[in-house]
């Protein structure tokens, strides 16, 4: 089973990387781009077939290591 975790900064948390990307896009001539927020995507290959257990494990991984729940949000998606 594969898990994908998308992590991004919470709304209201300063995102200097996103701002730098936005400025670079403008300098390259890409007009009409508003606020840019960047994040990260993590793929995990998991053993087992129990979706509920896999999701619980991945959420525990996020809370302990993959995301900083104070300033970041995350979503988990699973595929067989």
Secondary structure, DSSP 8 states (H G I E B T S, - for coil): -EEEEEEEE-TTS--HHHHHHHHHHHHTT--S------EEEEEEE---S-HHHHHHHHHHHIIIII--TTTEEEEEEEE-
